[in-house]
Amino acid sequence: MTLWHGRFADGPAEGLLAFTVSLEYDRRLAPYDLVGSRAHVRGLKRAGILSPEDVATILAALDHVGEELESGEFAFQPGDEDIHTAIERRVTEIAGDAGARLHTGRSRNDQIATDLRLWCKDQIIALGRATVALQEVLLERASDAGDSYLPGYTHMQRAQPVLLAHHLLAHAWALSRDVDRLLTTRRRMDVSPLGAGALAGSSLPLDPDGVASDLGFDERFENSLDAVSDRDFVAELLFDLALLGVHLSRIGEEVMIWSTEEFGFLKLSDSWSTGSSMLPQKKNPDVAELARGKAGRLIGHLTGLLTTLKGLPLSYNRDLQEDKEPLFDAVDQVLLTLPALGGLLATATFDVARMQEAADTPTSAAVDLAEYLVAEGMPFREAHALVGSLVRDSIERHVPLVELVEAHPALGSAALGLLEPGVAVTRRTTPGGGGPKPVAEQLSRFRQRLDVDRERLATL
């Protein structure tokens, strides 16, 4: 029996039910549906709509259903098109006439929107904590890296040497923005839709403010049409996860590049690598590759939902059922990817000698030569052109840059120290830069930022 059977002379076709059913994936909302139903029942009691006896009977039935669901004893029926229908059907079986009053003043439209917001609020906490855990790995590796350095790249060409700690913290700071986005998304979704009904509220004296408080929402809806049709919070969360996925993909991409024989900057642990079914010598960075690949999946989920939402008139439309599968999958995939990348990074070994050898080419200090000339009074554009011509001359004539610098009257032997191995990285002294002093300050500031984010998550 459907929730809407009274309007129809005939029952729904099997094909219709097969096409519209969502129970296979929305059953994960069961705990939140129970929580929302209990709050709704208590609100009906405060409004004088349900007697204390009916309230006690329904609450006991909801508890019983919760136990059945948790133990796996709950028996789903062919007519259970979604978890909300299944729970109400079972409550009515247990509580009789009292159970039939559970849905008073409520629609599946505001019920589903409430359940999904509650689920999202909890998942954001889990996502935030998992992201912080990966940041902690990056911080630990950065702290352990000491004065190790490597080439920094632009356009995938060696540019300037930076401390390894600086490079790792670049990823960690990006993840901090992800945590902040998740938490601000959570704040915006902290609005209860329960009491909006199908689209226009109810003639019954409902208590949406009390129900919102009971459920831990910061506030209740202001407009019932908006309340049941709003999926901004799903789109926002999918955006947050897509961008987080992009950041994880960038980490994965660098792991893949660094672990190639051509680069040789990083060696993967056996426990976080895979082999080849054919090639005995292979050691593959599958975790990094999957982190990169899943970013496309996450972007696709966001794009798909936005396309679904763009043409919907107010208020609720069944199209909105399509919000859950991409959302659930996006959350699942990110919660798998974060600890996997953390495990990979925590156990990888950096080949510091290989990194530093790559960073110590004389051309990596080219900008330092230009800045030396600037300090001597030469305009920067002139200094840039002079050093650029020396680099070109070195390449074309196969003459070591060191010899050309020493022979040039504007540079000479006084500038040769800038080309010594390990010197260029120490000259990055400006705040936020890649040298030892600013990186030491950055490590301290990042630890403080992590403490703040841990506290923000702990208070939710």
C-alpha positions as CSV (number, residue, x, y, z in Angstrom):
1,M,0.0,0.0,0.0
2,T,1.4,3.4,-1.0
3,L,1.2,6.6,1.1
4,W,-1.1,8.0,-1.6
5,H,-3.4,5.1,-2.4
6,G,-6.6,6.8,-1.5
7,R,-6.6,9.0,-4.6
8,F,-6.2,6.1,-7.0
9,A,-8.6,3.4,-8.0
10,D,-5.8,1.1,-9.2
11,G,-2.5,0.3,-7.6
12,P,0.8,1.4,-9.2
13,A,2.3,-0.5,-12.0
14,E,5.3,-2.6,-11.3
15,G,7.3,-0.7,-13.8
16,L,6.4,2.6,-12.1
17,L,7.6,1.3,-8.8
18,A,10.8,-0.1,-10.3
19,F,11.5,3.2,-11.8
20,T,10.7,5.4,-8.8
21,V,11.9,3.4,-5.9
22,S,14.9,4.8,-3.9
23,L,15.0,2.4,-1.0
24,E,18.2,0.7,-2.3
25,Y,20.2,3.8,-1.6
26,D,18.2,6.1,0.8
27,R,18.0,3.5,3.5
28,R,21.2,5.0,4.9
29,L,19.0,7.9,6.0
30,A,17.1,5.6,8.4
31,P,18.7,6.9,11.7
32,Y,17.9,10.4,10.7
33,D,14.4,9.6,9.7
34,L,13.8,8.2,13.1
35,V,15.3,11.2,14.8
36,G,13.2,13.5,12.7
37,S,10.1,11.5,13.3
38,R,10.6,11.6,17.1
39,A,11.0,15.3,17.0
40,H,7.9,15.7,14.9
41,V,5.9,13.6,17.3
42,R,7.1,15.7,20.3
43,G,6.1,18.8,18.3
44,L,2.6,17.4,17.7
45,K,2.3,16.8,21.4
46,R,3.4,20.4,22.3
47,A,0.8,21.6,19.8
48,G,-1.9,19.5,21.4
49,I,-2.5,17.5,18.3
50,L,-1.4,14.2,19.7
51,S,-2.4,12.8,23.1
52,P,0.3,11.8,25.6
53,E,-0.8,8.2,25.2
54,D,-0.5,8.3,21.4
55,V,2.9,10.0,21.7
56,A,4.2,7.3,24.0
57,T,2.9,4.6,21.7
58,I,4.5,6.1,18.6
59,L,7.8,6.8,20.2
60,A,8.0,3.3,21.5
61,A,7.2,2.0,18.0
62,L,9.9,4.2,16.5
63,D,12.4,2.8,19.1
64,H,11.4,-0.7,18.2
65,V,11.8,0.0,14.5
66,G,15.2,1.5,15.2
67,E,16.3,-1.7,17.0
68,E,15.0,-3.8,14.0
69,L,16.9,-1.7,11.5
70,E,20.1,-1.9,13.6
71,S,20.0,-5.6,14.1
72,G,19.0,-6.4,10.5
73,E,15.7,-7.9,11.5
74,F,13.7,-5.2,9.7
75,A,11.6,-6.8,7.0
76,F,11.2,-4.6,4.0
77,Q,8.1,-5.0,1.8
78,P,7.6,-4.7,-1.9
79,G,5.5,-1.5,-1.4
80,D,8.3,0.2,0.5
81,E,9.4,2.7,-2.2
82,D,11.8,4.6,0.2
83,I,13.0,4.4,3.7
84,H,10.4,6.9,4.9
85,T,7.6,4.8,3.6
86,A,9.1,1.6,5.1
87,I,9.5,3.2,8.6
88,E,6.0,4.7,8.7
89,R,4.5,1.4,7.4
90,R,6.2,-0.6,10.2
91,V,5.4,2.0,12.9
92,T,1.7,1.7,11.9
93,E,1.9,-2.1,12.1
94,I,3.3,-1.9,15.6
95,A,1.3,1.1,17.0
96,G,-2.0,0.7,15.1
97,D,-4.2,3.8,15.0
98,A,-1.6,5.8,16.9
99,G,1.0,5.0,14.3
100,A,-1.3,6.2,11.5
101,R,-1.1,9.6,13.2
102,L,2.7,9.8,12.8
103,H,2.5,11.7,9.5
104,T,0.1,14.3,10.7
105,G,1.1,17.8,9.4
106,R,4.1,16.4,7.6
107,S,4.9,15.6,4.0
108,R,7.6,13.5,2.6
109,N,8.8,16.7,1.0
110,D,9.8,18.4,4.2
111,Q,10.6,15.0,5.8
112,I,13.2,14.1,3.2
113,A,14.7,17.5,3.2
114,T,15.1,17.3,7.0
115,D,16.7,13.9,7.0
116,L,19.1,14.8,4.3
117,R,20.2,18.0,6.0
118,L,20.8,16.0,9.3
119,W,22.8,13.4,7.4
120,C,24.9,16.1,5.6
121,K,25.7,17.9,8.9
122,D,27.1,14.7,10.4
123,Q,29.0,13.8,7.3
124,I,30.7,17.2,7.1
125,I,32.1,16.6,10.6
126,A,33.5,13.2,9.5
127,L,34.9,14.8,6.3
128,G,36.5,17.7,8.2
129,R,38.1,15.3,10.7
130,A,39.4,13.1,7.8
131,T,40.9,16.1,6.1
132,V,42.6,17.3,9.2
133,A,44.1,13.8,9.6
134,L,45.7,14.1,6.2
135,Q,46.9,17.6,7.1
136,E,48.5,16.1,10.2
137,V,50.4,13.7,8.0
138,L,51.6,16.5,5.8
139,L,52.6,18.5,8.8
140,E,54.6,15.7,10.3
141,R,56.4,15.0,7.0
142,A,57.1,18.7,6.7
143,S,58.4,19.0,10.2
144,D,60.7,15.9,9.7
145,A,62.0,17.3,6.3
146,G,64.3,19.8,8.1
147,D,66.4,21.7,5.6
148,S,65.8,19.3,2.7
149,Y,65.0,21.1,-0.5
150,L,64.0,20.4,-4.1
151,P,63.3,22.3,-7.3
152,G,60.1,24.3,-7.3
153,Y,58.4,24.3,-10.7
154,T,56.4,26.5,-12.9
155,H,55.1,25.2,-16.2
156,M,56.7,21.9,-15.1
157,Q,60.1,23.5,-15.6
158,R,62.6,23.9,-12.8
159,A,62.2,27.5,-11.4
160,Q,63.7,28.0,-7.9
161,P,64.6,25.7,-5.1
162,V,62.3,25.5,-2.1
163,L,62.3,23.6,1.1
164,L,60.5,20.3,0.9
165,A,58.6,21.4,4.0
166,H,57.4,24.4,2.1
167,H,56.1,22.2,-0.8
168,L,54.3,19.8,1.5
169,L,52.7,22.7,3.4
170,A,51.4,24.2,0.2
171,H,49.1,21.2,-0.1
172,A,48.2,21.4,3.6
173,W,47.1,25.0,3.4
174,A,44.9,24.2,0.4
175,L,43.2,21.5,2.5
176,S,42.7,24.1,5.3
177,R,40.5,26.0,2.8
178,D,38.6,22.8,2.2
179,V,37.9,22.4,5.9
180,D,36.7,26.0,6.1
181,R,34.5,25.6,3.1
182,L,32.9,22.4,4.6
183,L,32.2,24.1,7.9
184,T,30.7,27.2,6.3
185,T,28.5,25.0,4.1
186,R,27.4,23.2,7.3
187,R,26.5,26.6,8.9
188,R,24.4,27.6,5.9
189,M,22.5,24.2,5.8
190,D,21.7,24.4,9.5
191,V,18.1,25.3,8.8
192,S,15.2,23.0,9.6
193,P,12.6,22.4,6.8
194,L,10.3,20.4,9.0
195,G,6.9,22.0,9.2
196,A,6.9,23.3,5.6
197,G,4.7,20.4,4.7
198,A,4.3,19.6,1.0
199,L,4.9,23.2,0.0
200,A,2.7,25.7,2.0
201,G,2.8,24.7,5.6
202,S,-0.3,23.4,7.4
203,S,-3.6,24.6,9.0
204,L,-2.6,22.6,12.1
205,P,-0.9,24.5,15.0
206,L,2.5,23.0,14.3
207,D,5.7,24.0,16.2
208,P,8.5,24.3,13.6
209,D,10.6,26.4,15.9
210,G,10.5,23.9,18.7
211,V,11.1,21.0,16.3
212,A,14.1,22.9,14.8
213,S,15.6,23.3,18.3
214,D,14.8,19.7,19.2
215,L,16.7,18.5,16.2
216,G,19.7,20.7,16.8
217,F,19.2,23.1,13.9
218,D,20.3,26.7,14.3
219,E,17.0,28.0,12.9
220,R,13.9,27.0,11.0
221,F,12.8,27.8,7.4
222,E,11.4,31.2,6.5
223,N,9.6,30.2,3.3
224,S,7.9,26.8,2.9
225,L,8.2,26.8,-0.9
226,D,11.9,27.3,-0.6
227,A,12.3,24.9,2.3
228,V,11.0,21.8,0.3
229,S,12.7,22.7,-3.0
230,D,16.1,23.9,-1.8
231,R,19.0,21.7,-2.6
232,D,21.6,24.4,-2.5
233,F,23.1,22.7,0.5
234,V,23.6,19.5,-1.6
235,A,25.1,21.4,-4.5
236,E,27.4,23.3,-2.1
237,L,28.6,20.2,-0.4
238,L,29.2,18.6,-3.8
239,F,31.2,21.6,-4.8
240,D,33.2,21.4,-1.6
241,L,33.9,17.8,-2.3
242,A,34.8,18.4,-6.0
243,L,37.3,21.0,-5.1
244,L,38.7,18.9,-2.2
245,G,38.9,16.1,-4.8
246,V,40.9,18.4,-7.1
247,H,43.3,19.1,-4.3
248,L,43.7,15.4,-3.6
249,S,44.2,14.8,-7.3
250,R,47.1,17.3,-7.4
251,I,48.7,15.5,-4.5
252,G,48.2,12.2,-6.3
253,E,49.7,13.7,-9.5
254,E,52.8,14.8,-7.8
255,V,53.2,11.5,-6.1
256,M,53.1,9.8,-9.4
257,I,55.6,12.2,-11.0
258,W,58.0,12.1,-8.1
259,S,57.9,8.3,-7.9
260,T,58.9,7.8,-11.5
261,E,62.5,6.7,-12.3
262,E,62.9,9.9,-14.3
263,F,62.3,12.0,-11.2
264,G,63.2,9.6,-8.4
265,F,62.2,12.1,-5.7
266,L,60.0,9.6,-3.8
267,K,59.9,5.9,-3.1
268,L,56.6,4.3,-2.2
269,S,56.1,1.8,0.6
270,D,55.3,-1.7,-0.5
271,S,52.2,-1.6,1.7
272,W,50.8,1.3,-0.2
273,S,51.7,0.2,-3.8
274,T,50.5,-2.4,-6.2
275,G,52.3,-4.6,-8.8
276,S,51.6,-5.7,-12.3
277,S,49.9,-8.9,-13.3
278,M,52.4,-9.2,-16.2
279,L,55.5,-7.1,-15.5
280,P,57.4,-8.4,-12.5
281,Q,59.5,-5.3,-12.0
282,K,56.6,-2.9,-11.6
283,K,55.7,-0.9,-8.4
284,N,52.6,1.2,-9.2
285,P,51.2,4.2,-7.4
286,D,47.6,3.1,-7.7
287,V,46.4,5.1,-4.7
288,A,47.7,8.3,-6.2
289,E,46.2,7.4,-9.6
290,L,42.8,6.6,-8.1
291,A,42.9,9.9,-6.1
292,R,43.4,11.6,-9.4
293,G,40.8,9.6,-11.2
294,K,38.1,10.1,-8.6
295,A,38.3,13.9,-9.0
296,G,36.6,13.5,-12.4
297,R,33.9,11.5,-10.7
298,L,33.3,14.2,-8.1
299,I,33.2,17.0,-10.6
300,G,30.7,14.9,-12.6
301,H,28.4,14.6,-9.6
302,L,28.4,18.3,-9.1
303,T,27.8,19.0,-12.8
304,G,25.0,16.5,-12.9
305,L,23.1,17.9,-9.9
306,L,23.4,21.5,-11.1
307,T,22.0,20.4,-14.5
308,T,19.1,18.7,-12.7
309,L,18.3,21.8,-10.6
310,K,18.6,24.4,-13.3
311,G,15.2,24.0,-14.8
312,L,13.0,23.1,-11.8
313,P,10.0,25.4,-11.1
314,L,8.9,25.8,-7.5
315,S,8.4,23.8,-5.4
316,Y,9.1,20.1,-5.0
317,N,9.7,18.0,-8.0
318,R,10.5,14.3,-8.1
319,D,13.7,15.2,-10.0
320,L,15.1,16.1,-6.6
321,Q,15.3,12.4,-5.8
322,E,18.4,12.5,-8.0
323,D,20.3,14.4,-5.4
324,K,21.1,11.5,-3.1
325,E,23.1,9.0,-5.2
326,P,25.7,11.5,-6.3
327,L,25.9,13.0,-2.9
328,F,26.2,9.7,-1.1
329,D,28.9,8.5,-3.6
330,A,30.9,11.7,-3.4
331,V,31.0,11.5,0.4
332,D,31.9,7.9,0.3
333,Q,34.7,8.3,-2.2
334,V,36.3,11.3,-0.4
335,L,36.2,9.4,2.9
336,L,38.0,6.6,1.2
337,T,40.6,8.8,-0.5
338,L,41.7,10.9,2.4
339,P,43.0,8.1,4.6
340,A,44.4,6.3,1.6
341,L,46.5,9.3,0.6
342,G,47.5,9.8,4.3
343,G,48.7,6.2,4.5
344,L,50.7,6.6,1.3
345,L,52.4,9.8,2.4
346,A,53.1,8.7,5.9
347,T,55.0,5.7,4.7
348,A,56.8,7.1,1.6
349,T,60.5,7.8,1.6
350,F,61.9,11.0,0.1
351,D,65.2,10.7,-1.8
352,V,66.6,14.0,-0.5
353,A,69.9,13.6,-2.3
354,R,68.1,13.2,-5.7
355,M,65.9,16.2,-4.9
356,Q,68.8,18.5,-3.9
357,E,70.9,17.4,-6.9
358,A,68.0,18.5,-9.2
359,A,67.7,21.8,-7.3
360,D,71.4,22.7,-7.3
361,T,71.8,23.5,-11.0
362,P,73.4,26.9,-11.5
363,T,70.4,28.2,-13.5
364,S,68.2,27.7,-10.4
365,A,69.9,30.7,-8.9
366,A,69.4,32.9,-12.0
367,V,66.9,35.2,-10.2
368,D,69.4,35.5,-7.3
369,L,72.0,36.8,-9.8
370,A,69.4,39.3,-11.1
371,E,68.5,40.4,-7.5
372,Y,72.3,40.8,-6.7
373,L,72.5,43.2,-9.6
374,V,69.4,45.1,-8.4
375,A,71.0,45.4,-5.0
376,E,74.0,47.0,-6.7
377,G,71.7,49.6,-8.3
378,M,70.8,48.1,-11.7
379,P,67.2,48.3,-12.8
380,F,65.5,44.9,-12.5
381,R,64.5,44.7,-16.2
382,E,68.1,45.3,-17.2
383,A,69.4,42.8,-14.7
384,H,66.8,40.2,-15.9
385,A,68.0,40.7,-19.5
386,L,71.7,40.5,-18.6
387,V,71.3,37.2,-16.6
388,G,69.0,35.8,-19.3
389,S,71.7,36.4,-21.9
390,L,74.3,34.7,-19.8
391,V,72.0,31.6,-19.4
392,R,71.4,31.6,-23.2
393,D,75.1,31.9,-23.9
394,S,75.9,29.1,-21.5
395,I,73.5,26.8,-23.2
396,E,74.4,27.7,-26.8
397,R,78.2,27.7,-26.3
398,H,78.3,24.8,-23.8
399,V,80.2,27.0,-21.4
400,P,79.5,26.6,-17.6
401,L,77.4,29.4,-16.3
402,V,79.8,29.8,-13.4
403,E,82.6,30.8,-15.8
404,L,80.4,33.4,-17.5
405,V,79.3,34.9,-14.2
406,E,82.9,35.1,-13.0
407,A,84.0,36.8,-16.2
408,H,81.2,39.4,-16.4
409,P,82.3,42.8,-15.1
410,A,78.9,43.4,-13.4
411,L,79.1,40.2,-11.5
412,G,82.5,38.6,-11.1
413,S,83.8,36.4,-8.3
414,A,81.7,38.3,-5.7
415,A,78.6,36.7,-7.2
416,L,79.9,33.1,-7.5
417,G,78.7,32.3,-4.0
418,L,75.1,32.6,-5.1
419,L,75.7,29.5,-7.4
420,E,77.0,27.3,-4.7
421,P,74.8,24.2,-3.9
422,G,72.2,24.9,-1.2
423,V,72.6,28.7,-1.2
424,A,69.7,29.8,-3.3
425,V,67.1,28.2,-1.1
426,T,68.4,30.0,2.0
427,R,67.9,33.4,0.2
428,R,64.1,33.1,0.2
429,T,63.5,35.3,3.3
430,T,60.2,37.1,2.7
431,P,57.2,36.0,4.8
432,G,55.4,33.0,3.3
433,G,58.5,32.2,1.2
434,G,60.3,28.9,0.7
435,G,63.5,29.5,2.7
436,P,64.4,28.3,6.2
437,K,63.3,31.3,8.3
438,P,59.8,31.9,6.7
439,V,59.1,28.1,6.6
440,A,59.9,27.8,10.3
441,E,57.4,30.6,11.0
442,Q,54.9,28.9,8.6
443,L,55.2,25.6,10.4
444,S,54.2,27.3,13.7
445,R,51.3,29.2,12.0
446,F,50.1,26.0,10.4
447,R,50.1,24.1,13.7
448,Q,48.0,27.0,15.2
449,R,45.6,26.7,12.2
450,L,45.2,23.0,12.8
451,D,44.4,23.5,16.4
452,V,41.7,26.0,15.5
453,D,40.1,23.7,13.0
454,R,40.3,20.8,15.4
455,E,38.5,22.9,18.0
456,R,35.9,24.0,15.4
457,L,35.1,20.4,14.6
458,A,35.1,19.3,18.3
459,T,32.4,21.8,19.2
460,L,29.9,20.6,16.6
